Amino acid sequence: MSEPMVSDAAGAEPGTQPVLLRQAREAAGLHIAAMAAALKVPVKKLEALEAGRYEELPDMTFARALASSACRQLKIDPAPVLEQIPSGRTPMLGDSSHTINAPFRSARGSLSLQPSEWLRRPAVLGAGALVMAAVALMYLPDLRPLMDAVSGVVTRLSDTNEAPASESKTATTELAPSPTVVPATTGEQVVLTPSTAVVAQSTETAVAAPVAGGEGSGLLSIKANGDSWVEVVDGRGASQVQRMLKTGDVLSFSTSPPYSVVLGRADAVEVTVRGLAFDVMPYARNSVARFQVK
């Protein structure tokens, strides 16, 4: 039985938009992509909500829930914003003059089943299977002596395999040649064995690694002095990063320039280009800065 439904959105003004939500986001200096990333929803759905295109959303319940989550993210009261969004669909009772023509089955009919019909029921079949399984377990022979014998054979075989392995390891250790160093000649040349050369190479790599990962290294460096959002696209059109930044986070880029950069809350980010400080405020609009680094 289905109930007729009526849409509350029909009584709302056509094209009603949550204008207060967009104004609050712009006042906070938060890019719509940053808001979508924080709420873990696609940017298109958040754009449709702010523009009042509710037909692009799953339903009005989803739209109101998304608006409430955005208000919590912006730390504002959701009530004024929800007043600008239609409330969705509510059930409406049908006309009382219509009768319900649902068939009624008496419980007495189920009591007149034949014995063969009772045996076909799933509950009866399951109970019978359980009884047969219990009887089979009672008459099975005791398998514990057989299992103990099998485990003893496996233990003896494992001990036999371990003895040759230990002997081969000892022989390998005794036959391994020790590294030799040729004495220095008059030209002060030192000849290293392959093992010594590998150790020297690994030492140089270990010393050089911290220099490559130092703070501010690379063509472009971005340091967050507060919570912000960043998106960097390289010269190939591939997105290098698109995420929220916390205080103290540092990002460095040095491959595939030029870079297209979008910063949310530009005043909370320090940008360095080729080791020199780069002022992003001239490129900022509503606290969102867009610029390129070549």
BAROSE-511360 format. One record per atom (N, C-alpha, C): z, x, y; residue number from 0. Coordinates in pm, whole numbers, plus 32768, in hexadecimal, padded with zeros to 4 digits. Each point is the difference from the previous one (the first is absolute). Layout:
BEGIN
    pz    px    py    n
     Z     X     Y  NUM
...
END
This chain:
BEGIN
    pz    px    py    n
  8000  8055  7F88    0
  8000  7FAB  8078    0
  8000  8058  807B    0
  7FA7  7FE9  805B    1
  7FF7  8053  8079    1
  8028  7FAE  8078    1
  8042  803F  8060    2
  802C  7FBF  807A    2
  7F9E  801D  806F    2
  7FDF  7F9C  8056    3
  7FA8  801F  8072    3
  8046  805E  805E    3
  7FB3  805A  803E    4
  8036  8066  805B    4
  7FC8  7FE5  808A    4
  804C  801F  8066    5
  7FD5  7FF5  808B    5
  8020  8083  8044    5
  7FA8  8031  8055    6
  8010  8082  8043    6
  8047  7FEE  8083    6
  806B  804D  8015    7
  8044  8000  8081    7
  7FAE  8046  8069    7
  7FA1  8058  7FD2    8
  7FAF  8048  8061    8
  7FA2  7FA3  804A    8
  7FE5  7F86  7FC8    9
  7FA7  7FA3  8044    9
  803E  7FCE  8080    9
  8085  7FF7  8007   10
  8043  7FD3  8078   10
  800F  806B  8067   10
  7FEB  8080  7FDB   11
  800E  806D  805F   11
  7F82  800E  8052   11
  8009  8049  8070   12
  7F8D  8016  8054   12
  7F9A  8055  7FB6   12
  7F7D  7FDD  800B   13
  7F9B  8051  7FBA   13
  7FFA  808B  803A   13
  7FF7  8065  7FA9   14
  7FF8  808A  802F   14
  8085  8036  8031   14
  8071  7FC4  7FD1   15
  8082  8033  802B   15
  8013  808E  7FD0   15
  8025  805A  805A   16
  8011  808D  7FDF   16
  808F  802B  801D   16
  8037  805A  7FAD   17
  8084  8038  801E   17
  7FF6  806B  806D   17
  7FEC  7FD1  807C   18
  7FEC  805E  806F   18
  807B  8058  8014   18
  8076  7FC6  7FEB   19
  807B  804E  8015   19
  8008  8077  7FA1   19
  7FCA  7FF2  7F87   20
  8004  806F  7FA0   20
  7FAC  8075  8031   20
  7F86  7FE3  8030   21
  7FAB  806B  8032   21
  803C  8042  807C   21
  803A  7FAD  805B   22
  803C  8038  8078   22
  8078  8059  7FDF   22
  8050  7FD8  7F9D   23
  8074  8052  7FDA   23
  7FD3  8084  7FC1   23
  7F96  7FFC  7FB0   24
  7FD0  807C  7FC2   24
  7FC8  8060  8069   24
  7FB2  7FCB  8060   25
  7FC9  8057  8068   25
  806E  8036  805B   25
  8068  7FAE  8019   26
  806E  8030  8053   26
  804C  8072  7FBB   26
  8006  7FFB  7F7B   27
  8043  806C  7FB6   27
  7FA7  807A  7FF1   27
  7F81  7FF8  802B   28
  7FA6  8073  7FF5   28
  7FD9  801F  7F71   28
  7FFB  7F98  7FAB   29
  7FE3  8014  7F72   29
  7F73  7FD3  7FE3   29
  7FAF  8059  7FC7   30
  7F76  7FDF  7FDB   30
  8000  7F9C  7F8E   30
  7F9C  7FA9  7FFF   31
  7FFA  7F98  7F98   31
  7FF2  803D  7F76   31
  7FBC  8074  7FF7   32
  7FF5  8044  7F7F   32
  8087  8037  7FD4   32
  804F  8031  8060   33
  8086  8031  7FDE   33
  8059  7F8E  7FD1   33
  7FF5  7F8B  8042   34
  804E  7F8C  7FD5   34
  7FD8  7FD5  7F74   34
  7F7D  7FFF  7FE3   35
  7FD2  7FDA  7F7B   35
  8031  8062  7F96   35
  8000  8081  8022   36
  8032  8063  7FA0   36
  8095  7FEF  7FE6   36
  804D  7FDF  8068   37
  8090  7FEC  7FEE   37
  801C  7F84  7FAD   37
  7FAF  7F96  8010   38
  8014  7F84  7FB5   38
  7FBA  8003  7F78   38
  7FAF  806A  7FE6   39
  7FBA  8010  7F80   39
  7FA0  7F8C  7FE6   39
  7FB3  7FDA  8069   40
  7F9A  7F99  7FF3   40
  7F7F  8036  803D   40
  7F8B  7FCB  7FDA   41
  7F83  802D  803E   41
  7FFD  7FE1  8095   41
  7FBA  8055  804B   42
  7FF7  7FEE  8091   42
  7FB8  7F7F  8021   42
  7F9C  7FD8  7FAD   43
  7FB4  7F87  801D   43
  8058  7F84  7FFD   43
  8061  7FFB  7FA7   44
  8057  7F8B  7FF9   44
  8058  7FF7  807D   44
  8034  8072  8030   45
  8051  7FFE  8079   45
  7FAB  7FDB  8079   45
  7F84  8031  8005   46
  7FA7  7FDA  806E   46
  7FE2  7F6A  7FFC   46
  7FE9  7FC9  7F89   47
  7FE6  7F71  7FF4   47
  8078  7FAE  802B   47
  807A  802E  7FE2   48
  8079  7FB9  802A   48
  800C  7FFF  8098   48
  7FED  8074  8041   49
  800E  8005  8092   49
  7F91  7FB0  8045   49
  7F88  7FF7  7FC3   50
  7F91  7FB7  803D   50
  8002  7F6C  7FDE   50
  805C  7FD5  7FAA   51
  8008  7F73  7FDC   51
  7F95  7FD5  7F9D   51
  7FC3  805E  7FB7   52
  7F9B  7FDF  7F9C   52
  8046  7FE9  7F79   52
  8044  7F91  7FF5   53
  8052  7FE6  7F8A   53
  7FAC  7FE6  7F83   53
  7F80  7FDC  8012   54
  7FAD  7FE9  7F8A   54
  7FE5  8080  7FB3   54
  8014  8076  803E   55
  7FED  807F  7FBC   55
  807C  802C  7FB3   55
  806D  7FB4  800C   56
  807D  8020  7FB9   56
  800D  7FA7  7F85   56
  804F  8028  7F9D   57
  800E  7FAE  7F86   57
  802E  7F72  801D   57
  8068  7FEF  8051   58
  8032  7F7D  8027   58
  805B  8011  8077   58
  8031  7F8F  8035   59
  8055  8004  8076   59
  808B  8038  7FE0   59
  802C  7FEE  7F84   60
  8081  803B  7FD9   60
  7FF9  8097  8009   60
  7F91  803A  7FD2   61
  7FED  8092  800C   61
  7FFB  802A  8092   61
  7FBB  7FB1  8055   62
  7FF5  8023  808D   62
  8089  8002  8043   62
  8054  7F9B  7FE6   63
  8084  7FFB  803E   63
  805C  806E  7FCB   63
  7FF3  801F  7F7D   64
  8051  806D  7FC9   64
  7FD6  8086  803C   64
  7F7D  8014  8012   65
  7FD1  807D  803D   65
  802F  800C  8090   65
  7FFE  7F90  804A   66
  8031  8003  808A   66
  8095  801F  8005   66
  804F  7FC8  7FA4   67
  808F  801D  7FFD   67
  801A  8093  7FE3   67
  7FB3  803A  7FA2   68
  8011  808F  7FE1   68
  7FDD  8056  8079   68
  7F95  7FDA  8047   69
  7FDB  804D  8077   69
  806C  7FF7  806B   69
  803D  7F8C  8010   70
  806C  7FF1  8063   70
  8078  8057  7FDA   70
  8021  8007  7F7E   71
  806E  8057  7FD8   71
  7FDD  8092  801B   71
  7F82  8027  7FEB   72
  7FD7  808A  801C   72
  800B  801F  8095   72
  7FDF  7F9D  8056   73
  8007  8013  8091   73
  808B  7FE3  8038   73
  805B  7FCC  7FAA   74
  8089  7FE2  8029   74
  8003  7F97  8070   74
  7FB7  7F91  7FE9   75
  8000  7F91  805F   75
  8021  7F81  7FB5   75
  801F  7F95  804C   76
  8022  7F80  7FC5   76
  7F81  7FBE  7FCA   76
  7FFA  7FDC  7F7F   77
  7F84  7FC7  7FCA   77
  7FEA  7F6E  8024   77
  8066  7FB9  8032   78
  7FF2  7F71  8019   78
  7F90  7FE0  8063   78
  7FF8  8041  8077   79
  7F93  7FDF  805C   79
  7F76  801D  7FC5   79
  7FF6  806A  7FB0   80
  7F7E  8022  7FC4   80
  7FD8  7F98  7F98   80
  8060  7FD4  7FAE   81
  7FE1  7F9E  7F98   81
  7FDC  7F78  803A   81
  8030  7FE2  807C   82
  7FDB  7F82  803F   82
  7F6C  7FFC  8023   82
  7FC0  8075  800F   83
  7F72  8006  8022   83
  7FA7  7FFD  7F84   83
  803A  7FFB  7F89   84
  7FB3  8002  7F83   84
  8013  7F7A  7FB9   84
  7F95  7FBF  7FD3   85
  800F  7F84  7FB4   85
  8058  8015  7F86   85
  8048  7F96  7FDA   86
  8065  800E  7F97   86
  7FC8  7FF0  7F74   86
  7F7E  7FE6  7FF0   87
  7FC7  7FF7  7F79   87
  7FF7  7F72  7FCE   87
  800E  7FEE  7F7D   88
  7FF0  7F7D  7FC1   88
  8086  7FCE  7FCB   88
  8017  7F7E  8013   89
  807A  7FC1  7FCC   89
  7FD9  7F89  7FAA   89
  8049  7FE3  7F97   90
  7FDD  7F8E  7FAA   90
  801A  7F7B  8043   90
  7FAC  7F9D  7FE6   91
  8011  7F79  8036   91
  7FFF  7F9E  7F8C   91
  805F  7FA7  7FFD   92
  800A  7F9F  7F95   92
  7F8C  7F9E  8007   92
  7FD2  7FD4  7F8C   93
  7F91  7FA1  7FFD   93
  802E  7F72  8021   93
  7FA0  7FA4  7FFF   94
  801C  7F75  801F   94
  8053  7FC3  7F90   94
  806D  7FBF  8027   95
  805A  7FC7  7F9C   95
  7FC3  7F88  7FB8   95
  7F91  7FC7  8039   96
  7FC2  7F8D  7FC0   96
  7FB7  8025  7F80   96
  7FDB  8081  7FF3   97
  7FBA  802B  7F86   97
  8065  801C  7F92   97
  7FE2  7FD2  7F8A   98
  8059  8017  7F8E   98
  7FD7  807E  7FB6   98
  805C  8037  7FB7   99
  7FE6  8077  7FB0   99
  7FD5  7FD3  7F75   99
  7F83  801C  7FDF  100
  7FC9  7FD6  7F80  100
  8009  8070  7F9A  100
  8077  8037  7FEF  101
  8014  806B  7F9E  101
  8028  7FC2  7F7B  101
  7FC4  8029  7F94  102
  8025  7FC8  7F7C  102
  808D  802A  7FD9  102
  8042  7FA6  7FB8  103
  8089  801A  7FD4  103
  8001  8006  7F68  103
  8039  806E  7FCE  104
  800B  8012  7F70  104
  8091  7FF0  7FD6  104
  8014  7FAC  7FA0  105
  8087  7FE7  7FD0  105
  802E  8073  7FA6  105
  8082  801D  8006  106
  8038  806B  7FAD  106
  8006  7FD9  7F6D  106
  7FF2  7F7D  7FE3  107
  8009  7FD6  7F75  107
  7F86  802D  7FB0  107
  7F8E  8013  8047  108
  7F88  8028  7FB8  108
  800D  808A  7FC2  108
  804D  8058  803E  109
  8010  8087  7FCA  109
  8057  8004  7F85  109
  804E  7F96  7FE9  110
  8059  8000  7F8C  110
  7FB9  7FD2  7F82  110
  7F86  7FC8  800F  111
  7FBB  7FCB  7F8C  111
  7F9A  8061  7FC6  111
  8014  8082  8018  112
  7FA4  8064  7FCC  112
  8011  8010  7F6A  112
  7F91  801E  7FBD  113
  8002  8019  7F71  113
  803A  808C  7FE4  113
  8034  801C  7F89  114
  8036  8086  7FE0  114
  7F99  806E  8011  114
  7F80  7FE3  7FE0  115
  7F9A  8068  8013  115
  7FEE  8024  8093  115
  800F  7F9D  8058  116
  7FF4  801B  808F  116
  8077  8051  8033  116
  8077  7FE9  7FC8  117
  8075  8050  8027  117
  7FEA  8093  7FDC  117
  7FC5  8019  7F8B  118
  7FED  808B  7FD5  118
  7F9A  804A  8056  118
  7FAA  7FB7  8046  119
  7F9B  8040  8053  119
  8036  802A  8089  119
  8078  7FD9  8021  120
  8036  8023  8083  120
  8020  8095  8008  120
  7FEA  8041  8074  121
  801A  8091  800E  121
  8091  8025  7FE7  121
  805D  7FAB  8029  122
  808E  8022  7FED  122
  8023  8006  7F6C  122
  7FCA  7FA0  7FB2  123
  801C  7FFF  7F71  123
  7FC0  8078  7FBC  123
  7F84  8020  8026  124
  7FBE  8074  7FC5  124
  804A  8082  8021  124
  8032  800E  807C  125
  8049  807A  8024  125
  8081  800E  7FB3  125
  8048  7F90  7FEF  126
  807D  8006  7FB3  126
  7FE6  8026  7F6F  126
  7F93  7FC9  7FC6  127
  7FE0  8024  7F77  127
  7FDD  8093  7FF0  127
  7FB8  8037  8063  128
  7FDD  808E  7FFA  128
  807C  8057  8007  128
  8061  7FDB  8053  129
  807C  804D  800A  129
  804E  7FFD  7F7C  129
  8003  7F8D  7FC0  130
  8048  7FF6  7F80  130
  7FBD  8057  7F97  130
  7F7B  7FFE  7FFA  131
  7FBB  8053  7F9D  131
  8014  8095  801B  131
  8003  8028  807F  132
  8017  808D  801F  132
  808C  802B  7FD7  132
  8064  7FA8  8015  133
  8089  8023  7FD8  133
  800B  800F  7F69  133
  7FBE  7FA8  7FB5  134
  8005  800A  7F6E  134
  7FBD  8081  7FD0  134
  7F8F  8025  803F  135
  7FBB  807A  7FD8  135
  8056  807B  8019  135
  8049  8003  8071  136
  8057  8072  801D  136
  8073  800A  7F9C  136
  8030  7F90  7FD0  137
  806F  8003  7FA1  137
  7FD6  803F  7F7B  137
  7F84  7FEC  7FD5  138
  7FD4  8030  7F7D  138
  7FB4  8084  8006  138
  7FF1  803B  8075  139
  7FBE  8083  8008  139
  805B  806C  7FC8  139
  7FCB  8067  7FBB  140
  8055  806E  7FCD  140
  8034  8055  8072  140
  806C  8046  7FE4  141
  803E  8057  8064  141
  7FA8  807C  8012  141
  7FC9  8015  8077  142
  7FA5  806F  801B  142
  8047  8079  803D  142
  8083  7FFC  8011  143
  8045  8071  8040  143
  7FF8  8081  7FAF  143
  8010  8002  7F79  144
  7FF2  807F  7FB6  144
  7F77  803F  8012  144
  7F95  7FAD  8000  145
  7F7A  8036  8013  145
  7FF0  803E  808A  145
  8035  7FC0  8068  146
  7FF6  8035  8088  146
  804C  8082  800D  146
  8076  800C  7FBE  147
  804D  807D  8006  147
  7FB3  8072  7FBF  147
  7FBC  7FE5  7F8F  148
  7FB3  8069  7FBD  148
  7F8D  802F  8057  148
  7FBC  7FA3  8043  149
  7F8F  8025  8057  149
  8031  8054  8074  149
  8071  7FDC  803D  150
  8034  804D  8071  150
  8028  808D  7FD5  150
  8036  8010  7F84  151
  8024  8086  7FD0  151
  7F86  8059  7FF0  151
  7F91  7FC8  7FCC  152
  7F85  804F  7FF1  152
  7FCB  802A  8087  152
  8003  7FA7  8062  153
  7FCF  8021  8087  153
  8054  806E  803E  153
  8085  7FFE  7FEB  154
  8057  8067  8038  154
  7FE0  8088  7FC5  154
  7FE9  8008  7F7A  155
  7FE1  8080  7FC0  155
  7F7A  8036  8031  155
  7F9E  7FA9  8013  156
  7F7E  802D  8031  156
  8009  8035  808E  156
  8050  7FC1  8055  157
  800E  8030  808A  157
  8045  8087  8005  157
  8065  8017  7FA8  158
  8042  8083  7FFC  158
  7F9E  806C  7FD3  158
  7FAA  7FDF  7F9F  159
  7F9E  8063  7FD0  159
  7F9C  8025  806C  159
  7FD7  7FA0  8053  160
  7F9F  801B  806B  160
  803E  804F  8072  160
  8080  7FEE  801A  161
  8042  8047  806E  161
  800F  8094  7FE2  161
  8014  8027  7F7F  162
  8015  808D  7FDE  162
  7F85  8054  801E  162
  7F85  7FDF  7FD5  163
  7F8B  8052  8025  163
  7FE8  8003  8095  163
  801F  7F93  8046  164
  7FEA  7FFF  8090  164
  8059  8065  8045  164
  8081  8009  7FD7  165
  805A  8062  803D  165
  7FD4  808E  7FE0  165
  7FCE  8018  7F83  166
  7FD4  8087  7FDD  166
  7F86  8029  8051  166
  7FA2  7FA4  8014  167
  7F87  8021  804F  167
  8024  801B  8090  167
  8063  7FB7  8037  168
  802B  8018  808A  168
  803B  808C  800E  168
  8051  802C  7F9C  169
  803B  8086  8006  169
  7F94  806B  7FF8  169
  7F9E  7FED  7FA8  170
  7F94  8063  7FF5  170
  7FAF  8007  8080  170
  7FE7  7F90  8040  171
  7FB4  8000  807E  171
  804D  8047  806D  171
  8084  7FEE  8003  172
  8051  8043  8066  172
  7FFF  8096  7FED  172
  8004  802E  7F82  173
  8003  8091  7FE9  173
  7F79  8041  801E  173
  7F90  7FB9  7FEA  174
  7F7C  803A  8013  174
  7FCD  7FF4  808E  174
  8045  7FB9  8059  175
  7FD0  7FEE  808A  175
  800A  8084  8049  175
  7F91  8030  803D  176
  8004  8081  8047  176
  8048  7FF4  8084  176
  8047  8068  8023  177
  8047  8002  8080  177
  7FA1  802C  806D  177
  800D  7FCA  807B  178
  7FA7  8026  806E  178
  8015  8092  8024  178
  7F91  8046  801B  179
  8005  808D  8025  179
  7FCD  8012  808C  179
  8034  8065  8043  180
  7FD9  8021  8089  180
  7FCF  808F  8000  180
  7F87  801A  8031  181
  7FC8  8088  8006  181
  803D  8046  8078  181
  8030  807B  7FF2  182
  803C  8047  8073  182
  7F9C  800E  8071  182
  8038  8006  807B  183
  7FAC  8009  8078  183
  7FBA  8086  8003  183
  7F80  8002  8028  184
  7FB2  807B  800D  184
  800A  8033  808E  184
  7FB2  8068  801C  185
  8005  803C  8086  185
  7FCD  7F9E  8068  185
  7FA7  7FA6  7FDC  186
  7FCE  7F9E  8060  186
  805D  7F8A  8010  186
  8077  8003  7FC9  187
  8065  7F97  8009  187
  7FC7  7F7A  7FD0  187
  7FB4  8002  7F92  188
  7FCC  7F85  7FC5  188
  8057  7FDA  7F89  188
  8026  7F83  7FFA  189
  8056  7FCE  7F94  189
  7FAE  7F9F  7FAD  189
  7FFB  8017  7F7C  190
  7FB6  7FA8  7FA5  190
  8064  7FA3  7FBF  190
  7FEB  7F7E  800C  191
  805C  7F9C  7FCA  191
  7FC4  7FC4  7F83  191
  8055  7FE3  7FA0  192
  7FD4  7FB7  7F8A  192
  7FE5  7F70  8027  192
  7FB6  7FB2  7FAB  193
  7FE3  7F74  8023  193
  807D  7FAE  8019  193
  806D  8017  7FB4  194
  8079  7FB1  8016  194
  803B  801D  8088  194
  7FFF  8083  802C  195
  8036  8022  8084  195
  7FAB  7FC3  806D  195
  7F7B  8000  7FEF  196
  7FA8  7FC6  8066  196
  8018  7F6B  800F  196
  8018  7FBA  7F91  197
  801B  7F70  8008  197
  8080  7FE6  804B  197
  8069  8051  7FE7  198
  807F  7FEF  8047  198
  7FED  8017  8095  198
  7FB3  806A  8025  199
  7FEA  801C  808E  199
  7FB4  7F8E  8042  199
  7F99  7FCC  7FBB  200
  7FB3  7F93  803A  200
  8054  7F83  8013  200
  8054  7FDE  7F9D  201
  8056  7F8B  800E  201
  8064  8012  8070  201
  8031  807E  8016  202
  805F  8018  806D  202
  7FBE  7FEB  8087  202
  7F81  8032  800F  203
  7FBB  7FEC  807E  203
  7FE7  7F6C  801A  203
  7FDC  7FB7  7F98  204
  7FE9  7F70  8011  204
  807F  7FB8  8028  204
  8071  8024  7FC2  205
  807E  7FBF  8021  205
  8029  801E  808F  205
  7FE2  8079  8033  206
  8026  8022  8089  206
  7FA5  7FB9  8063  206
  7F7F  7FEE  7FDE  207
  7FA3  7FC4  805F  207
  8009  7F68  8002  207
  8037  7FC2  7F97  208
  8003  7F6F  7FFA  208
  8050  7FC1  8072  208
  8079  802C  8025  209
  8049  7FC0  806C  209
  7FB6  8007  8084  209
  7FB0  8069  8019  210
  7FB8  800B  807E  210
  7F99  7F91  800B  210
  7FBB  7FDE  7F8C  211
  7F9B  7F97  8005  211
  803D  7F79  8017  211
  807C  7FE9  7FDA  212
  803F  7F7E  800E  212
  8059  7FF6  8078  212
  7FF7  805F  805D  213
  8058  7FFF  8074  213
  7FE7  7F8A  805B  213
  8061  7FDE  8052  214
  7FF6  7F8F  8059  214
  7F9D  801E  8070  214
  7FA6  7FA1  801C  215
  7FA2  800E  806E  215
  7F84  804D  7FDC  215
  7FEB  802C  7F82  216
  7F8A  804B  7FDA  216
  7F8B  7FA1  7FF1  216
  7F84  8035  8014  217
  7F89  7FAF  7FF0  217
  7FC0  7FDE  8086  217
  7F89  7FC1  7FF8  218
  7FB7  7FDA  8078  218
  8049  7F92  804C  218
  8038  7F9E  7FBA  219
  8044  7F8E  803C  219
  808A  7FF1  7FC1  219
  8066  7FF3  8055  220
  8089  7FEE  7FD0  220
  803E  7F8A  8049  220
  8043  7FA8  7FB4  221
  8040  7F88  8037  221
  8092  8000  7FD5  221
  805B  7FF8  8062  222
  8090  7FFF  7FE5  222
  803C  7F81  803C  222
  8050  7FB8  7FB0  223
  803C  7F82  802B  223
  808C  801A  8038  223
  8017  7FD5  807E  224
  8085  8005  803B  224
  8047  7F7A  7FF4  224
  7FC0  7F9F  7FC4  225
  8038  7F7C  7FEA  225
  7FA7  7FB5  7F9F  225
  8025  7F85  7FDE  226
  7FB0  7FB1  7FA4  226
  7F7A  7FDF  8040  226
  7F93  801B  7FBB  227
  7F7A  7FE8  8034  227
  7FA3  7FE7  7F8B  227
  7F7E  7FF2  8021  228
  7F9A  7FE8  7F9A  228
  7F89  8058  8020  228
  7FBD  8037  7F99  229
  7F91  805D  8016  229
  7F91  7FE2  7F9D  229
  7F83  8010  8030  230
  7F89  7FF6  7FAB  230
  7FA1  806F  802A  230
  7FD4  8053  7F9F  231
  7FA6  8070  801B  231
  7F89  7FF3  7FA1  231
  7F86  7FFE  803A  232
  7F83  7FF9  7FB3  232
  7FB2  807F  801C  232
  7FD4  8047  7F95  233
  7FBB  807F  8013  233
  7F6D  7FEA  801F  233
  7FB5  8071  800D  234
  7F74  7FF9  8025  234
  7FA8  7FBD  7F98  234
  802D  7FFA  7F83  235
  7FB3  7FBE  7F97  235
  8019  7F6B  7FFA  235
  8059  7FCD  8056  236
  8021  7F72  7FFE  236
  806C  7FDD  7F9E  236
  803D  8064  7FC2  237
  806B  7FE7  7F9E  237
  8087  7FFE  8048  237
  8057  7FA2  7FD8  238
  8084  7FF5  803C  238
  805C  806C  7FC7  238
  802F  805B  8058  239
  805C  8069  7FD5  239
  808E  7FC9  7FF1  239
  802A  7FA9  805B  240
  8088  7FC8  7FFA  240
  8000  7F7C  804B  240
  8051  7FA2  7FD1  241
  8013  7F80  8042  241
  8088  7FCB  7FD5  241
  8068  801D  804D  242
  8087  7FD9  7FD7  242
  805F  8005  8077  242
  807B  7FD3  7FE8  243
  806A  8006  8065  243
  803B  808D  8002  243
  802D  802B  8074  244
  8041  8082  8011  244
  8091  7FE9  8029  244
  8058  804E  7FC5  245
  808D  7FFF  8025  245
  801E  8079  8058  245
  8075  7FFD  8040  246
  8026  806E  8057  246
  8006  8083  7FB2  246
  7FBA  8066  8035  247
  7FFE  8083  7FC0  247
  7F8B  8018  7FA4  247
  7FAF  7F97  7FE1  248
  7F8B  8014  7FAA  248
  7F96  8053  8049  248
  7FC0  805D  7FB8  249
  7F99  8057  8039  249
  7F86  7FFA  7FA4  249
  7F8A  7FE7  803B  250
  7F82  7FFE  7FB8  250
  7FA4  806B  803A  250
  7FB6  8046  7FAA  251
  7FA6  806B  802D  251
  7F79  7FF0  7FBA  251
  7F92  8011  804C  252
  7F79  7FF1  7FCC  252
  7FAC  8077  802E  252
  7FAD  8035  7FA5  253
  7FAE  8074  8024  253
  7F77  7FFE  7FBF  253
  7FDE  7F98  7FB2  254
  7F7F  7FFD  7FBC  254
  7FB3  7F83  8028  254
  7F7B  8009  7FFA  255
  7FA4  7F91  8018  255
  800F  7FC2  808A  255
  8005  8051  806E  256
  7FFD  7FC2  8085  256
  7F75  7FC9  801C  256
  7FEB  7FAE  8069  257
  8064  7FD3  8061  257
  8058  7F91  7FC8  257
  8071  7FE5  8045  258
  805F  7F9B  7FD4  258
  8004  7F8E  8066  258
  8002  7F85  7FCD  259
  8019  7F8A  8053  259
  808F  7FD5  7FE7  259
  8051  7FFF  806B  260
  8092  7FED  7FF3  260
  8027  7F7F  8048  260
  8056  7FAF  7FBF  261
  803D  7F8A  803D  261
  8097  800E  7FF1  261
  8049  7FF7  8070  262
  8091  8010  7FFF  262
  8040  7F81  8036  262
  805E  7FC5  7FB5  263
  8052  7F95  8033  263
  807F  803B  803D  263
  802D  7FCC  8074  264
  806F  803A  804C  264
  7FE1  8093  801E  264
  7F9B  8013  8053  265
  7FD2  8087  8020  265
  806C  8053  8045  265
  805F  7FBD  8044  266
  8068  804C  8045  266
  8065  803E  7FA0  266
  7FFC  7FD9  7F7F  267
  805F  8036  7F9F  267
  7FC1  8068  7FA6  267
  7F8C  8037  8029  268
  7FB7  805E  7FAC  268
  7FD7  8079  8053  268
  8010  8079  7FC8  269
  7FD0  807B  803D  269
  7F85  802F  7FB4  269
  7F93  801C  8049  270
  7F82  802A  7FC4  270
  7FE0  808E  802D  270
  7FDA  8054  7FA1  271
  7FD9  808A  801C  271
  7F73  8017  7FC9  271
  7FA7  8034  8056  272
  7F75  801D  7FDA  272
  7FE8  8096  800E  272
  7FE3  8041  7F91  273
  7FEA  8092  7FFC  273
  8077  804C  803C  273
  8076  7FD1  7FE3  274
  807A  8044  802C  274
  802B  7FDE  808C  274
  7FB5  7FAC  8049  275
  8021  7FDC  808A  275
  8027  7F6D  8006  275
  8062  7FE1  8056  276
  802F  7F76  800F  276
  7F90  7FAA  803A  276
  7FF1  7F86  7FCC  277
  7F96  7FA4  802A  277
  8041  7F7F  802F  277
  7FE7  7FD9  807F  278
  803A  7F88  803B  278
  7FAB  7F88  7FD8  278
  803E  7FA1  7FB6  279
  7FB7  7F8B  7FD1  279
  8012  7F86  8059  279
  8058  8006  8064  280
  801C  7F8B  8052  280
  7F86  7FD1  8050  280
  7FA7  805A  8032  281
  7F89  7FCD  8045  281
  7FA6  7FAC  7FA7  281
  800D  800D  7F7B  282
  7FAD  7FB4  7FA4  282
  8049  7F85  7FC9  282
  8078  7FE4  8034  283
  8053  7F95  7FC9  283
  7FE7  7F7D  804B  283
  8001  7F94  7FB6  284
  7FF6  7F7A  8037  284
  805C  7FA5  7FB1  284
  8060  7FC4  8045  285
  8069  7FB2  7FBC  285
  8048  8056  7F99  285
  801A  807F  8026  286
  8048  8060  7FAC  286
  7FB2  802A  7F84  286
  7F7E  7FDC  7FF5  287
  7FAC  8027  7F8F  287
  7F94  805F  8034  287
  7FFF  807C  7FCF  288
  7FA3  8067  802E  288
  7F92  8015  7F99  288
  7F84  800A  8033  289
  7F8C  801D  7FAB  289
  7FB4  8075  803D  289
  7FE6  8068  7FB1  290
  7FB8  8074  8031  290
  7FC2  8049  7F8B  290
  7FAA  8064  8020  291
  7FBD  8051  7F9C  291
  8020  8093  8017  291
  8009  804A  7F93  292
  8016  8090  8005  292
  7F8A  8042  7FBA  292
  7FB3  8052  804B  293
  7F89  8042  7FC9  293
  801C  8092  7FE4  293
END
